[in-house]
Amino acid sequence: MPPTAPSNVIVTSQTATSVSLSWSASTDNVGVAGYTVSYGTGSVTVSGTSAVIGGLTPNTSYRFTVTARDAAGNLSPGMRQVTCRQAP
């Protein structure tokens, strides 16, 4: 059984080249193993409910998508997204 989709994805802070995100934890019958934050052509895998994404281009819009995965390798059926524009 896949984990529930992460919820309440928000930008907690940002600079011209980085963004900090947080979200509410997913739930799963075998336990959530981690989350993947995807954006543009990149992605970051984290174990907790927050991530700092660096190396972004100033004055550019990004859409960050968060998915959960469980210990069995199942991915959450839904994805939560947040969009932000980096400062010039």
Buried (B, 14 or more C-beta within 10 A) or exposed (E): EBBBBBEEBEBEEBEEBEBBBBBBBBEBEEEBBBBBBBBEEEEBEBEEBEBBBEEBEEEBEBEBBBBBBBEEEBBBEEBBEBEBEBEE
